[in-house]
Amino acid sequence: MTEEGGEQVLRAMGLAGSLQGAIEPENMPAAIEAIEAAIHQDDAARQVARSLDIAQRAESADHTPTLRQRARPIIDMLKRAHAEGKAVVWGV
């Protein structure tokens, strides 16, 4: 994941600018919920832009992954870690 993509996912969890950090199992459901809410907002914004025909032209030339695409592996990892009762740690 690019730095920009990682920052977008961290921002969704309220952890923007965190070069190092951890999410404990008890905080994972809220983190997943926050990411999913951000995905829905991003999807809605893209839909509005498409309906206004603003993004449609840009998307034909720009194949940047969406937040939904970037966040799916993180959500899956958080769900697995939560099920195993283990923290997710980064930047260590």
C-alpha positions as CSV (number, residue, x, y, z in Angstrom):
1,M,0.0,0.0,0.0
2,T,1.3,3.5,-0.8
3,E,1.9,6.0,1.9
4,E,-1.1,8.0,0.7
5,G,-3.3,4.9,0.9
6,G,-2.1,4.0,4.3
7,E,-2.7,7.5,5.6
8,Q,-6.2,7.4,4.2
9,V,-7.0,4.2,6.2
10,L,-5.3,5.5,9.3
11,R,-7.3,8.7,9.1
12,A,-10.5,6.7,8.9
13,M,-9.5,5.0,12.2
14,G,-8.6,8.3,13.8
15,L,-4.9,7.5,13.7
16,A,-3.6,9.8,11.0
17,G,0.1,10.7,11.3
18,S,0.9,7.6,13.4
19,L,4.2,6.3,12.1
20,Q,4.1,3.7,14.8
21,G,1.1,2.3,16.6
22,A,-1.0,-0.6,17.6
23,I,-4.7,-1.6,17.7
24,E,-5.6,-3.8,20.6
25,P,-8.3,-6.5,20.0
26,E,-10.9,-4.7,22.1
27,N,-10.5,-1.6,19.8
28,M,-10.8,-3.5,16.6
29,P,-14.6,-3.6,16.2
30,A,-14.7,0.2,16.4
31,A,-11.7,0.5,14.0
32,I,-13.4,-1.7,11.5
33,E,-16.7,0.2,11.9
34,A,-14.8,3.5,11.3
35,I,-13.1,2.2,8.2
36,E,-16.4,0.9,6.8
37,A,-18.1,4.2,7.4
38,A,-15.2,6.0,5.6
39,I,-15.6,3.6,2.7
40,H,-19.4,4.3,2.5
41,Q,-18.6,8.1,2.5
42,D,-15.9,7.6,-0.2
43,D,-18.3,5.5,-2.3
44,A,-21.0,8.2,-2.0
45,A,-18.7,11.0,-3.0
46,R,-17.5,9.0,-6.0
47,Q,-21.1,8.4,-7.0
48,V,-22.0,12.0,-6.7
49,A,-18.9,13.0,-8.8
50,R,-19.9,10.4,-11.4
51,S,-23.4,11.7,-11.6
52,L,-22.0,15.1,-12.1
53,D,-19.7,13.6,-14.8
54,I,-16.7,15.1,-13.1
55,A,-14.9,11.9,-12.0
56,Q,-16.0,9.8,-15.1
57,R,-13.5,11.5,-17.3
58,A,-10.8,11.4,-14.6
59,E,-11.4,7.8,-13.8
60,S,-10.9,6.8,-17.5
61,A,-7.3,8.0,-17.2
62,D,-6.8,7.4,-13.5
63,H,-6.7,3.9,-12.1
64,T,-6.0,4.8,-8.5
65,P,-7.4,2.2,-6.1
66,T,-10.5,3.3,-4.1
67,L,-10.6,3.3,-0.4
68,R,-12.7,0.2,-0.6
69,Q,-9.9,-1.6,-2.4
70,R,-7.2,-0.3,-0.2
71,A,-9.0,-1.0,3.1
72,R,-10.2,-4.5,2.4
73,P,-6.9,-6.3,3.3
74,I,-6.7,-4.1,6.5
75,I,-10.3,-5.0,7.5
76,D,-9.6,-8.7,6.9
77,M,-6.4,-8.5,9.0
78,L,-8.2,-6.7,11.8
79,K,-11.0,-9.3,11.8
80,R,-8.5,-12.2,11.9
81,A,-6.4,-10.6,14.7
82,H,-9.6,-9.8,16.7
83,A,-10.7,-13.5,16.4
84,E,-7.3,-14.6,17.7
85,G,-7.1,-11.9,20.4
86,K,-3.9,-10.4,19.0
87,A,-2.9,-6.8,18.5
88,V,-2.1,-5.3,15.1
89,V,1.2,-3.4,15.3
90,W,2.9,-1.2,12.7
91,G,6.1,0.8,12.3
92,V,8.0,-1.1,14.9
